Amino acid sequence: MWAVTTPLFFVDYTYDDAGNKTSVEEHSGRYVEYTYDELYRLTQ
C-alpha cells in the first residue's frame, strides 16, 4: 500500500563549479545568496 503525502518543508541549494554553495531557497520563500572571492573564501 502506498500513501501520497505533501512534504512539510523543502530546501533548494545551488552550487558553483568549485562546489561552493551559492544560494539557498526555503519553502517559506526565504532566499539567501552567497558570494566568494577569487580564493573561494566566503565574502557575503
mmCIF file of the N, C-alpha and C atoms, coordinates in Angstrom:
data_MODEL
# 
_entry.id   MODEL 
# 
loop_
_atom_site.group_PDB 
_atom_site.id 
_atom_site.type_symbol 
_atom_site.label_atom_id 
_atom_site.label_alt_id 
_atom_site.label_comp_id 
_atom_site.label_asym_id 
_atom_site.label_entity_id 
_atom_site.label_seq_id 
_atom_site.pdbx_PDB_ins_code 
_atom_site.Cartn_x 
_atom_site.Cartn_y 
_atom_site.Cartn_z 
_atom_site.occupancy 
_atom_site.B_iso_or_equiv 
_atom_site.pdbx_formal_charge 
_atom_site.auth_seq_id 
_atom_site.auth_comp_id 
_atom_site.auth_asym_id 
_atom_site.auth_atom_id 
_atom_site.pdbx_PDB_model_num 
ATOM 1   N N  . MET A 1 1  ? 0.845  -1.169 0.000   1.00 0.00 ? 1  MET A N  1 
ATOM 2   C CA . MET A 1 1  ? 0.000  0.000  0.000   1.00 0.00 ? 1  MET A CA 1 
ATOM 3   C C  . MET A 1 1  ? 0.899  1.242  0.000   1.00 0.00 ? 1  MET A C  1 
ATOM 4   N N  . TRP A 1 2  ? 0.561  2.227  -0.827  1.00 0.00 ? 2  TRP A N  1 
ATOM 5   C CA . TRP A 1 2  ? 1.324  3.467  -0.944  1.00 0.00 ? 2  TRP A CA 1 
ATOM 6   C C  . TRP A 1 2  ? 0.489  4.634  -0.448  1.00 0.00 ? 2  TRP A C  1 
ATOM 7   N N  . ALA A 1 3  ? 1.149  5.586  0.165   1.00 0.00 ? 3  ALA A N  1 
ATOM 8   C CA . ALA A 1 3  ? 0.475  6.808  0.601   1.00 0.00 ? 3  ALA A CA 1 
ATOM 9   C C  . ALA A 1 3  ? 1.120  7.992  -0.115  1.00 0.00 ? 3  ALA A C  1 
ATOM 10  N N  . VAL A 1 4  ? 0.316  8.886  -0.604  1.00 0.00 ? 4  VAL A N  1 
ATOM 11  C CA . VAL A 1 4  ? 0.818  10.095 -1.244  1.00 0.00 ? 4  VAL A CA 1 
ATOM 12  C C  . VAL A 1 4  ? 0.691  11.223 -0.239  1.00 0.00 ? 4  VAL A C  1 
ATOM 13  N N  . THR A 1 5  ? 1.824  11.865 0.036   1.00 0.00 ? 5  THR A N  1 
ATOM 14  C CA . THR A 1 5  ? 1.817  12.954 1.010   1.00 0.00 ? 5  THR A CA 1 
ATOM 15  C C  . THR A 1 5  ? 2.495  14.181 0.424   1.00 0.00 ? 5  THR A C  1 
ATOM 16  N N  . THR A 1 6  ? 2.242  15.298 1.017   1.00 0.00 ? 6  THR A N  1 
ATOM 17  C CA . THR A 1 6  ? 2.874  16.553 0.634   1.00 0.00 ? 6  THR A CA 1 
ATOM 18  C C  . THR A 1 6  ? 3.995  16.849 1.619   1.00 0.00 ? 6  THR A C  1 
ATOM 19  N N  . PRO A 1 7  ? 5.186  17.174 1.127   1.00 0.00 ? 7  PRO A N  1 
ATOM 20  C CA . PRO A 1 7  ? 6.281  17.495 2.049   1.00 0.00 ? 7  PRO A CA 1 
ATOM 21  C C  . PRO A 1 7  ? 5.920  18.701 2.917   1.00 0.00 ? 7  PRO A C  1 
ATOM 22  N N  . LEU A 1 8  ? 6.365  18.665 4.150   1.00 0.00 ? 8  LEU A N  1 
ATOM 23  C CA . LEU A 1 8  ? 6.112  19.781 5.054   1.00 0.00 ? 8  LEU A CA 1 
ATOM 24  C C  . LEU A 1 8  ? 7.078  20.933 4.813   1.00 0.00 ? 8  LEU A C  1 
ATOM 25  N N  . PHE A 1 9  ? 8.247  20.622 4.279   1.00 0.00 ? 9  PHE A N  1 
ATOM 26  C CA . PHE A 1 9  ? 9.284  21.632 4.137   1.00 0.00 ? 9  PHE A CA 1 
ATOM 27  C C  . PHE A 1 9  ? 10.250 21.179 3.047   1.00 0.00 ? 9  PHE A C  1 
ATOM 28  N N  . PHE A 1 10 ? 10.784 22.125 2.285   1.00 0.00 ? 10 PHE A N  1 
ATOM 29  C CA . PHE A 1 10 ? 11.847 21.779 1.350   1.00 0.00 ? 10 PHE A CA 1 
ATOM 30  C C  . PHE A 1 10 ? 12.876 22.890 1.332   1.00 0.00 ? 10 PHE A C  1 
ATOM 31  N N  . VAL A 1 11 ? 14.084 22.534 0.962   1.00 0.00 ? 11 VAL A N  1 
ATOM 32  C CA . VAL A 1 11 ? 15.178 23.486 0.818   1.00 0.00 ? 11 VAL A CA 1 
ATOM 33  C C  . VAL A 1 11 ? 15.873 23.154 -0.496  1.00 0.00 ? 11 VAL A C  1 
ATOM 34  N N  . ASP A 1 12 ? 16.124 24.183 -1.312  1.00 0.00 ? 12 ASP A N  1 
ATOM 35  C CA . ASP A 1 12 ? 16.784 24.001 -2.601  1.00 0.00 ? 12 ASP A CA 1 
ATOM 36  C C  . ASP A 1 12 ? 18.136 24.705 -2.561  1.00 0.00 ? 12 ASP A C  1 
ATOM 37  N N  . TYR A 1 13 ? 19.211 23.968 -2.811  1.00 0.00 ? 13 TYR A N  1 
ATOM 38  C CA . TYR A 1 13 ? 20.562 24.517 -2.799  1.00 0.00 ? 13 TYR A CA 1 
ATOM 39  C C  . TYR A 1 13 ? 21.088 24.591 -4.224  1.00 0.00 ? 13 TYR A C  1 
ATOM 40  N N  . THR A 1 14 ? 21.892 25.629 -4.520  1.00 0.00 ? 14 THR A N  1 
ATOM 41  C CA . THR A 1 14 ? 22.636 25.678 -5.775  1.00 0.00 ? 14 THR A CA 1 
ATOM 42  C C  . THR A 1 14 ? 24.110 25.859 -5.440  1.00 0.00 ? 14 THR A C  1 
ATOM 43  N N  . TYR A 1 15 ? 24.963 25.313 -6.319  1.00 0.00 ? 15 TYR A N  1 
ATOM 44  C CA . TYR A 1 15 ? 26.409 25.321 -6.099  1.00 0.00 ? 15 TYR A CA 1 
ATOM 45  C C  . TYR A 1 15 ? 27.116 25.807 -7.357  1.00 0.00 ? 15 TYR A C  1 
ATOM 46  N N  . ASP A 1 16 ? 28.304 26.405 -7.169  1.00 0.00 ? 16 ASP A N  1 
ATOM 47  C CA . ASP A 1 16 ? 29.107 26.802 -8.324  1.00 0.00 ? 16 ASP A CA 1 
ATOM 48  C C  . ASP A 1 16 ? 29.983 25.624 -8.762  1.00 0.00 ? 16 ASP A C  1 
ATOM 49  N N  . ASP A 1 17 ? 30.808 25.839 -9.780  1.00 0.00 ? 17 ASP A N  1 
ATOM 50  C CA . ASP A 1 17 ? 31.645 24.762 -10.323 1.00 0.00 ? 17 ASP A CA 1 
ATOM 51  C C  . ASP A 1 17 ? 32.687 24.257 -9.328  1.00 0.00 ? 17 ASP A C  1 
ATOM 52  N N  . ALA A 1 18 ? 33.051 25.086 -8.347  1.00 0.00 ? 18 ALA A N  1 
ATOM 53  C CA . ALA A 1 18 ? 34.031 24.690 -7.330  1.00 0.00 ? 18 ALA A CA 1 
ATOM 54  C C  . ALA A 1 18 ? 33.381 23.934 -6.173  1.00 0.00 ? 18 ALA A C  1 
ATOM 55  N N  . GLY A 1 19 ? 32.056 23.821 -6.189  1.00 0.00 ? 19 GLY A N  1 
ATOM 56  C CA . GLY A 1 19 ? 31.352 23.117 -5.124  1.00 0.00 ? 19 GLY A CA 1 
ATOM 57  C C  . GLY A 1 19 ? 30.911 23.999 -3.978  1.00 0.00 ? 19 GLY A C  1 
ATOM 58  N N  . ASN A 1 20 ? 31.065 25.307 -4.131  1.00 0.00 ? 20 ASN A N  1 
ATOM 59  C CA . ASN A 1 20 ? 30.619 26.243 -3.099  1.00 0.00 ? 20 ASN A CA 1 
ATOM 60  C C  . ASN A 1 20 ? 29.119 26.474 -3.209  1.00 0.00 ? 20 ASN A C  1 
ATOM 61  N N  . LYS A 1 21 ? 28.461 26.513 -2.078  1.00 0.00 ? 21 LYS A N  1 
ATOM 62  C CA . LYS A 1 21 ? 27.025 26.803 -2.068  1.00 0.00 ? 21 LYS A CA 1 
ATOM 63  C C  . LYS A 1 21 ? 26.827 28.260 -2.468  1.00 0.00 ? 21 LYS A C  1 
ATOM 64  N N  . THR A 1 22 ? 26.005 28.510 -3.491  1.00 0.00 ? 22 THR A N  1 
ATOM 65  C CA . THR A 1 22 ? 25.794 29.877 -3.958  1.00 0.00 ? 22 THR A CA 1 
ATOM 66  C C  . THR A 1 22 ? 24.437 30.440 -3.564  1.00 0.00 ? 22 THR A C  1 
ATOM 67  N N  . SER A 1 23 ? 23.461 29.559 -3.282  1.00 0.00 ? 23 SER A N  1 
ATOM 68  C CA . SER A 1 23 ? 22.162 30.058 -2.833  1.00 0.00 ? 23 SER A CA 1 
ATOM 69  C C  . SER A 1 23 ? 21.381 28.962 -2.129  1.00 0.00 ? 23 SER A C  1 
ATOM 70  N N  . VAL A 1 24 ? 20.452 29.416 -1.302  1.00 0.00 ? 24 VAL A N  1 
ATOM 71  C CA . VAL A 1 24 ? 19.538 28.527 -0.589  1.00 0.00 ? 24 VAL A CA 1 
ATOM 72  C C  . VAL A 1 24 ? 18.152 29.138 -0.704  1.00 0.00 ? 24 VAL A C  1 
ATOM 73  N N  . GLU A 1 25 ? 17.186 28.343 -1.118  1.00 0.00 ? 25 GLU A N  1 
ATOM 74  C CA . GLU A 1 25 ? 15.796 28.794 -1.159  1.00 0.00 ? 25 GLU A CA 1 
ATOM 75  C C  . GLU A 1 25 ? 14.964 27.848 -0.304  1.00 0.00 ? 25 GLU A C  1 
ATOM 76  N N  . GLU A 1 26 ? 14.242 28.428 0.653   1.00 0.00 ? 26 GLU A N  1 
ATOM 77  C CA . GLU A 1 26 ? 13.424 27.635 1.557   1.00 0.00 ? 26 GLU A CA 1 
ATOM 78  C C  . GLU A 1 26 ? 11.968 27.631 1.113   1.00 0.00 ? 26 GLU A C  1 
ATOM 79  N N  . HIS A 1 27 ? 11.237 26.673 1.603   1.00 0.00 ? 27 HIS A N  1 
ATOM 80  C CA . HIS A 1 27 ? 9.812  26.519 1.316   1.00 0.00 ? 27 HIS A CA 1 
ATOM 81  C C  . HIS A 1 27 ? 9.035  27.802 1.623   1.00 0.00 ? 27 HIS A C  1 
ATOM 82  N N  . SER A 1 28 ? 9.469  28.511 2.656   1.00 0.00 ? 28 SER A N  1 
ATOM 83  C CA . SER A 1 28 ? 8.787  29.731 3.091   1.00 0.00 ? 28 SER A CA 1 
ATOM 84  C C  . SER A 1 28 ? 8.978  30.893 2.119   1.00 0.00 ? 28 SER A C  1 
ATOM 85  N N  . GLY A 1 29 ? 9.906  30.730 1.146   1.00 0.00 ? 29 GLY A N  1 
ATOM 86  C CA . GLY A 1 29 ? 10.198 31.804 0.209   1.00 0.00 ? 29 GLY A CA 1 
ATOM 87  C C  . GLY A 1 29 ? 11.469 32.550 0.554   1.00 0.00 ? 29 GLY A C  1 
ATOM 88  N N  . ARG A 1 30 ? 12.039 32.262 1.707   1.00 0.00 ? 30 ARG A N  1 
ATOM 89  C CA . ARG A 1 30 ? 13.302 32.904 2.105   1.00 0.00 ? 30 ARG A CA 1 
ATOM 90  C C  . ARG A 1 30 ? 14.390 32.481 1.125   1.00 0.00 ? 30 ARG A C  1 
ATOM 91  N N  . TYR A 1 31 ? 15.168 33.456 0.645   1.00 0.00 ? 31 TYR A N  1 
ATOM 92  C CA . TYR A 1 31 ? 16.219 33.203 -0.334  1.00 0.00 ? 31 TYR A CA 1 
ATOM 93  C C  . TYR A 1 31 ? 17.501 33.843 0.159   1.00 0.00 ? 31 TYR A C  1 
ATOM 94  N N  . VAL A 1 32 ? 18.574 33.074 0.222   1.00 0.00 ? 32 VAL A N  1 
ATOM 95  C CA . VAL A 1 32 ? 19.871 33.578 0.676   1.00 0.00 ? 32 VAL A CA 1 
ATOM 96  C C  . VAL A 1 32 ? 20.889 33.302 -0.421  1.00 0.00 ? 32 VAL A C  1 
ATOM 97  N N  . GLU A 1 33 ? 21.699 34.307 -0.729  1.00 0.00 ? 33 GLU A N  1 
ATOM 98  C CA . GLU A 1 33 ? 22.719 34.166 -1.753  1.00 0.00 ? 33 GLU A CA 1 
ATOM 99  C C  . GLU A 1 33 ? 24.092 34.305 -1.109  1.00 0.00 ? 33 GLU A C  1 
ATOM 100 N N  . TYR A 1 34 ? 25.049 33.510 -1.552  1.00 0.00 ? 34 TYR A N  1 
ATOM 101 C CA . TYR A 1 34 ? 26.409 33.535 -1.031  1.00 0.00 ? 34 TYR A CA 1 
ATOM 102 C C  . TYR A 1 34 ? 27.355 33.938 -2.149  1.00 0.00 ? 34 TYR A C  1 
ATOM 103 N N  . THR A 1 35 ? 28.371 34.741 -1.819  1.00 0.00 ? 35 THR A N  1 
ATOM 104 C CA . THR A 1 35 ? 29.385 35.120 -2.804  1.00 0.00 ? 35 THR A CA 1 
ATOM 105 C C  . THR A 1 35 ? 30.765 34.796 -2.239  1.00 0.00 ? 35 THR A C  1 
ATOM 106 N N  . TYR A 1 36 ? 31.704 34.560 -3.141  1.00 0.00 ? 36 TYR A N  1 
ATOM 107 C CA . TYR A 1 36 ? 33.054 34.143 -2.778  1.00 0.00 ? 36 TYR A CA 1 
ATOM 108 C C  . TYR A 1 36 ? 34.064 34.993 -3.531  1.00 0.00 ? 36 TYR A C  1 
ATOM 109 N N  . ASP A 1 37 ? 35.243 35.165 -2.926  1.00 0.00 ? 37 ASP A N  1 
ATOM 110 C CA . ASP A 1 37 ? 36.305 35.887 -3.623  1.00 0.00 ? 37 ASP A CA 1 
ATOM 111 C C  . ASP A 1 37 ? 37.062 34.918 -4.535  1.00 0.00 ? 37 ASP A C  1 
ATOM 112 N N  . GLU A 1 38 ? 38.133 35.411 -5.170  1.00 0.00 ? 38 GLU A N  1 
ATOM 113 C CA . GLU A 1 38 ? 38.863 34.593 -6.141  1.00 0.00 ? 38 GLU A CA 1 
ATOM 114 C C  . GLU A 1 38 ? 39.599 33.409 -5.508  1.00 0.00 ? 38 GLU A C  1 
ATOM 115 N N  . LEU A 1 39 ? 39.747 33.426 -4.167  1.00 0.00 ? 39 LEU A N  1 
ATOM 116 C CA . LEU A 1 39 ? 40.350 32.291 -3.458  1.00 0.00 ? 39 LEU A CA 1 
ATOM 117 C C  . LEU A 1 39 ? 39.289 31.387 -2.837  1.00 0.00 ? 39 LEU A C  1 
ATOM 118 N N  . TYR A 1 40 ? 38.049 31.567 -3.259  1.00 0.00 ? 40 TYR A N  1 
ATOM 119 C CA . TYR A 1 40 ? 36.897 30.764 -2.819  1.00 0.00 ? 40 TYR A CA 1 
ATOM 120 C C  . TYR A 1 40 ? 36.577 30.943 -1.337  1.00 0.00 ? 40 TYR A C  1 
ATOM 121 N N  . ARG A 1 41 ? 36.893 32.120 -0.805  1.00 0.00 ? 41 ARG A N  1 
ATOM 122 C CA . ARG A 1 41 ? 36.526 32.421 0.584   1.00 0.00 ? 41 ARG A CA 1 
ATOM 123 C C  . ARG A 1 41 ? 35.174 33.124 0.582   1.00 0.00 ? 41 ARG A C  1 
ATOM 124 N N  . LEU A 1 42 ? 34.333 32.726 1.498   1.00 0.00 ? 42 LEU A N  1 
ATOM 125 C CA . LEU A 1 42 ? 33.004 33.326 1.606   1.00 0.00 ? 42 LEU A CA 1 
ATOM 126 C C  . LEU A 1 42 ? 33.135 34.800 1.946   1.00 0.00 ? 42 LEU A C  1 
ATOM 127 N N  . THR A 1 43 ? 32.504 35.657 1.150   1.00 0.00 ? 43 THR A N  1 
ATOM 128 C CA . THR A 1 43 ? 32.582 37.096 1.395   1.00 0.00 ? 43 THR A CA 1 
ATOM 129 C C  . THR A 1 43 ? 31.245 37.681 1.812   1.00 0.00 ? 43 THR A C  1 
ATOM 130 N N  . GLN A 1 44 ? 30.170 37.027 1.463   1.00 0.00 ? 44 GLN A N  1 
ATOM 131 C CA . GLN A 1 44 ? 28.851 37.564 1.807   1.00 0.00 ? 44 GLN A CA 1 
ATOM 132 C C  . GLN A 1 44 ? 27.810 36.485 1.815   1.00 0.00 ? 44 GLN A C  1 
# 
